Amino acid sequence: MSKIKFFSIVLFAIITVGGCKKSESAASVKLPPGFEDFYKKFHEDSIYQIDHILFPLEGLPSISDNPGTEDFHWDLQSWIMHRPFTDFKDYNREFIVLDSTIVIEKIQLKNKEYGMERRFAKSGNQWQLIYYAAMNKLIKNPALQQDSVKTTE
């Protein structure tokens, strides 16, 4: 089984089981040990960033309202380096810690019309980006009672 499928299955199982968990804001959430150091270095060092992304990376392209994006993957050749997020005037950032090995980051416009999502997983002693949905229109997911990055049809 490929690493991508394994992480996808594990992440799906954790989200399904932990879906009822109340998420916490970035200011009050306790991130797993080592995650903050990883997160800082991930945004400062481009080589480190590339080395900590599981390519081909599952996700969604920006403003993906076209059919066929449900099986989208980012590749190394088209990757644009992620930099630290600093625009807290117009956006909210939230970290959701599912357990000591899975962290979901959501960044949304304050009006919650658009947002992006990144999922990080710890494998061994290394954190990796395992999912990235670029900025997209948000729709309400009534089953989870929280906003999700998905496309409208």
TORLOVO-307207 format. One record per atom (N, C-alpha, C, CB): residue in three letters; z, y, x. Coordinates in steps of 0.001 Angstrom, whole numbers, plus 500000, padded with zeros to 6 digits. Each point is the difference from the previous one (the first is absolute). Glycine has a CB too. Example, Ala and Ser with C-alpha at 12.3 -4.5 7.8 and 13.67 -1.06 7.14 Angstrom:
ALA507800494310513190ALA500000501190499110ALA500000501200500900ALA501246498827498108SER498034502223501542SER500060501190500820SER500730501090499230SER497855499372501184
This chain:
MET500000498829500858MET500000501171499142MET500000501230500901MET501230498770498124SER497932502193501559SER499915501197500828SER501251500856499835SER497497499955499810LYS502745500910501187LYS501158500890499953LYS499929500918498793LYS500167499907502490ILE498634500562497187ILE499829500916498876ILE500412499329498700ILE498134501154501212LYS501374497648498557LYS500350499297498770LYS501488499685499963LYS497696499026499903PHE502871500589501239PHE501426499694500054PHE500818501236499641PHE499574498245501757PHE500129502908498888PHE500734501227499694PHE499790500423498559PHE499785500699502377SER498997499139497093SER499730500375498611SER500819499154499035SER497689500702500652ILE502389498001499609ILE500762499099499137ILE501489500328500082ILE498262498198500312VAL502247501997500908VAL501412500331500173VAL500310501328499312VAL500058498739502192LEU499081502264498016LEU500229501307499398LEU499963499915498481LEU499000501090502016PHE500046498174497425PHE499916499840498552PHE501268499357499454PHE497507499803500169ALA502979499155500514ALA501208499307499548ALA501211500935500049ALA499047497813500816ILE501054502958500246ILE501140500913500129ILE499933501087498942ILE500106499541502461ILE498702501005497305ILE499858501050498991ILE500307499442498617ILE498273501160501417THR501259497638498301THR500255499388498705THR501493499787499784THR497761498886500098VAL502921500575500907VAL501426499743499884VAL500788501302500038VAL499678497763501074GLY499919503167499776GLY500741501244500159GLY499508501123499117GLY500436499313502292GLY498654500409496796GLY499420501037499154GLY501003500748499157GLY497985498657499961CYS503119500745499730CYS501012500649499167CYS500942500860500820CYS499851498102498414LYS500037501818502897LYS500856500766500883LYS499735501488499855LYS500063498077501586LYS500972502710498365LYS499846501451499913LYS499605500524501369LYS501705500160498128SER497224500632501921SER499581500566501274SER500856501219500316SER497643499157499656GLU502431501166501617GLU500816501109500446GLU499112501044500650GLU501980498482500322SER498452502750499685SER499224501065500623SER500073499877501512SER500431501505498035ALA498641499164502646ALA499959499950501457ALA501281500540500621ALA497527500241499895ALA503125500700499431ALA501210500604500552ALA501180499040499957ALA499163502232499287SER500893496866499742SER501183499162499847SER499769498533500355SER500724501560498242VAL498056498027501988VAL499736498592500277VAL500423499660501435VAL498076500014498346LYS502513498825501817LYS500365499524501332LYS498881499088500492LYS502503500161499493LEU496759500338501489LEU498880499237500545LEU500510498910500936LEU498508502018499806PRO500754496872500294PRO500432498907500879PRO500126500460501456PRO498887498368498452PRO501975500980502318PRO500158500355501420PRO498657499943500733PRO502358499110499949GLY497366501912500827GLY498771500044500796GLY498805500587499283GLY500854498054501168PHE499202502051497493PHE498828500489499269PHE499718501470500305PHE500484498341498190GLU500545502491501861GLU499782501425500252GLU499368500245501364GLU501947500514498535ASP498490498752502495ASP499400500130501333ASP498538499557499969ASP502254499610501070PHE497483499256498266PHE498624499528499847PHE499150501052499292PHE500817497620499926TYR499678502897498965TYR499274500954499168TYR499635501257500801TYR501206499122497965LYS499734501369502808LYS499754501188500831LYS498927499715501052LYS502380500745499636LYS497758498159501083LYS499026499653501045LYS498628499693499398LYS501868499099501419PHE498114500284497400PHE498755499662499304PHE499154501259499779PHE501150498052498865HIS499505503066500850HIS499279501236499708HIS499741500863501231HIS501023499935497762GLU499614499765503345GLU499835500789501221GLU499022499389500992GLU502304500788499675ASP497549497904500316ASP499243499292501033ASP498866499200499348ASP502068499861501476SER496692500572498747SER498852499362499339SER499808498547500422SER498927502232499875ILE501308497454501378ILE499864498606500465ILE501065499132499342ILE499051500781502210TYR502169499717497727TYR501088499283499349TYR499654499772498525TYR501681501010501614GLN497775500025497747GLN499631499874498591GLN498994498873499795GLN500429502445499685ILE498507497558501090ILE498964498961499881ILE500596498609500242ILE498251501657500760ASP502629498242500216ASP500622498713500326ASP500957499510498919ASP499782500598502391HIS500592500281496672HIS500958499634498954HIS499394500078498601HIS501825500822501475ILE496874498917498466ILE499296499907498719ILE499349498633499937ILE499586502513499896LEU500579496826498998LEU499444498675499801LEU498575500136499455LEU502318499027499583PHE496687501135501330PHE498592500117499593PHE499410498634499757PHE499769502112501304PRO499322497722497741PRO499585500990499010PRO501152500262499034PRO497585499260500199LEU502688502033499558LEU501166500433499243LEU499668500117498519LEU500850501219502015GLU499868498048497169GLU499817500049498551GLU500396501368499472GLU500426497530499834GLY498866502944499131GLY500372501275499403GLY498945500541499064GLY501329500460502003LEU498670500861497868LEU499039500711499152LEU499498501216500747LEU501136499196497894PRO497562501105501982PRO499500501237500594PRO500467501198499177PRO497989498779500920SER501831502395499615SER500387501220499302SER499160500194498749SER500703501018502173ILE499942499390496740ILE499364500260498701ILE499047498862499654ILE500193502494500361SER500352496320499521SER499191498798499783SER499856499682498513SER500765499124502217ASP498393501635497104ASP499783499732498582ASP498746499162499766ASP501152502145499464ASN498327497271501600ASN498826499141499882ASN500417498541499855ASN498663501631501362PRO500617497615497797PRO500297498568499906PRO499746499324501343PRO499400500009497548GLY501308498937502726GLY499787499253501227GLY500961500384501115GLY497639499808499349THR503242501143500414THR500938500393501048THR501257499139500006THR499123502315499828GLU500982496747499230GLU501203499166499954GLU500098499055501197GLU499926500140497514ASP498986499637503216ASP500028499154501193ASP499631500831501229ASP499400497963498615PHE501097503255501459PHE499684500917501087PHE500898499737501198PHE499242501716498341HIS500186498404502849HIS500760499865501240HIS499567501082500981HIS500240497509499637TRP500735503119501028TRP499739500962501064TRP499716499218501266TRP501484501767498932ASP497589498739501899ASP499752499348501283ASP500260500980501144ASP498292498481498922LEU501806500999502259LEU500320500802501170LEU498967501106500230LEU501126498004501001GLN497599501696498798GLN498938500967500279GLN500070501228499098GLN498581498110500749SER501895501745498022SER500035501131499078SER501403500601499841SER498077498966498810TRP502881500524501961TRP501375500458499858TRP500161501427500503TRP500786497645500244ILE499903503189498979ILE500348501355500399ILE501505500009500253ILE498078501054498651MET502305499427502511MET501408499974500384MET500880500712498973MET499301499927502399HIS501806499470497300HIS500985500605499105HIS500953500851500831HIS499829498058498365ARG500428503118501155ARG500907500938500664ARG501261500159499158ARG498050501222501069PRO502989499379499497PRO501239500168499215PRO499757500823498742PRO501330499847502111PHE499316499773496820PHE499891500712498730PHE500991501157500007PHE499271497889498783THR500228503324500909THR500877501174500078THR499921500908498774THR499740499890502450ASP499380499854496597ASP499816500902498858ASP500927499636498840ASP497615500332500689PHE503656500031499442PHE500959499687498949PHE500037501068498918PHE501341498759501675LYS497871502302498497LYS499937501055498982LYS499257499487498761LYS500042501784501807ASP498866497497498404ASP499166499523498896ASP500133498509499720ASP498440501805500567TYR502187497457500345TYR500078498545499884TYR501436499507500088TYR497724499831500994ASN502499499007498422ASN501261499272500150ASN499712498730500776ASN500942500947497833ARG499983498659503020ARG499877498728500719ARG501190499146499618ARG498739501065501940GLU500992497654497869GLU501038499050499617GLU499823498733500823GLU500125500955497651PHE500976498534502870PHE500005498699500661PHE500705499025499068PHE499999501037502343ILE499402497817497471ILE500603498927499215ILE500222498833500961ILE498866500748497802VAL502374498888502402VAL500341498901500898VAL500206498756499146VAL501074501569501710LEU498017497490498414LEU500124498770499217LEU500991499046500641LEU497649500272499209ASP502331499682502095ASP500990499250500778ASP499892500488501437ASP499880497942498462SER500734501362502480SER500017500474501384SER498642499868500696SER502399499370500088THR496611500045499222THR498692499800500633THR498833500632499248THR500908497908500900ILE499329502722497971ILE498920500623499220ILE500430501404499567ILE499205497723499183VAL499970503280501187VAL500239501379499599VAL498710500543499397VAL501766500332501814ILE498344500254497001ILE498859500630499344ILE500225501504500040ILE499595497980498481GLU499374502739501922GLU500052501458500017GLU499014500523498972GLU500670500044502448LYS499808500842496673LYS499142500627499003LYS500052501503500204LYS500381498113498348ILE498458502499501678ILE499893501451500087ILE499189500436498797ILE500149500037502560GLN500434500853496621GLN499347500424498756GLN500062501509499869GLN500595497822498905LEU498358502726500459LEU500064501394499608LEU501206500163499094LEU497479500300500199LYS503155500842499825LYS501200500188499178LYS499718499816498515LYS500864501562501723ASN497901498709497833ASN499665499775498586ASN499661498527499721ASN499156502365499870LYS500900496816501157LYS499759498544499919LYS498597499639499509LYS502424499726499572GLU496626501176500615GLU498628499701499599GLU499276499163501052GLU499958502130498694TYR500312498135502583TYR499375499260501099TYR501072499524500958TYR497884501349499785GLY501822497530500899GLY500946499481500970GLY499364498995500929GLY501803500382498373MET498932499266502657MET499567498977500956MET501166499062500259MET498327501580501075GLU501357497258499475GLU501044499005500260GLU499691499266501284GLU500436499736497544ARG500615500053503240ARG499896499167501196ARG501122498974499946ARG498954501885501368ARG500723496908499079ARG500991498928500043ARG500114499512501434ARG499503499317497605PHE501735500581502830PHE500295499552501353PHE500811498714499923PHE499951502380500878ALA499763496701500037ALA500745498734500046ALA500397499713501441ALA498757499109497976LYS502378500272502160LYS500473499610501323LYS499690498527500213LYS501834501749499947SER497453497982501132SER499661498633500367SER500589499760501385SER497847499993498592GLY503080499070501504GLY500728499834501253GLY500847501236500220GLY498185498526500979ASN501596502171500141ASN500758501230500232ASN499088501229499967ASN501646498696501381GLN497155501170498059GLN499032501086499963GLN499685500417498562GLN499035499169502157TRP500974502142497575TRP499564500522498721TRP498485500172500035TRP502224501170499637GLN497134498602499202GLN498551500168499884GLN499677500629498661GLN499585498017501498LEU499347502772498487LEU499448500490498744LEU499166498863499426LEU499976502457500774ILE500336497118497996ILE499295498855499410ILE499182500383498766ILE501814498534500863TYR498323502728498655TYR499265500433498809TYR499945501519500004TYR500724497945498680TYR498098502603500964TYR499864501449499900TYR499061500356498866TYR500434500238502454ALA500110500400496516ALA499197500556498909ALA499970501502500219ALA500616498123498349ALA498214502393501977ALA499848501438500251ALA500229500784498708ALA498364499528501872MET501533501776498188MET500268500872498855MET499116499618498813MET500655501860501568ASN499982497843497306ASN499316499589498783ASN500728500543498790ASN499166497931501132LYS500121502105497750LYS500603500389498730LYS500993498916499605LYS497921501295499281LEU503255499121500269LEU501043499049499621LEU499911499689498514LEU501485500860501836ILE498793497899497831ILE500141499611498599ILE501365499366499842ILE497496499654499704LYS503043500451499135LYS501318499439499741LYS499872498487499828LYS500774502164498913ASN500096497101501740ASN500055498549499863ASN501216499687499127ASN498871499589502285PRO500924500198496404PRO501143499819499100PRO500835498770500321PRO498683501141498262ALA500738497852502365ALA500752498792500315ALA501077500283501049ALA497977498615499444LEU501752502319501480LEU500956500296501056LEU500772501291499754LEU498517498792501564GLN501051502001497455GLN500629501278499680GLN500060500921501209GLN501336498853498248GLN497604501143502557GLN499892500938501117GLN498524500259500249GLN502179499188501041ASP497524501905499650ASP498612500314500284ASP499465499045501044ASP500384502405499424SER498339497260500449SER499344499131500951SER498697500644500426SER501062497955498977VAL498528501764502245VAL498713500480500466VAL498970498988499528VAL500998501197502039LYS498232499206496960LYS498958499140499455LYS498883500892499502LYS501661498189499355THR497203501216500420THR498891500783499493THR499910499832498489THR498770499752502190THR500678501270497169THR499758499892498559THR498586499511499799THR501642501851499472GLU498142497480499436GLU498664499469499736GLU499341500758498890GLU500717497767500765
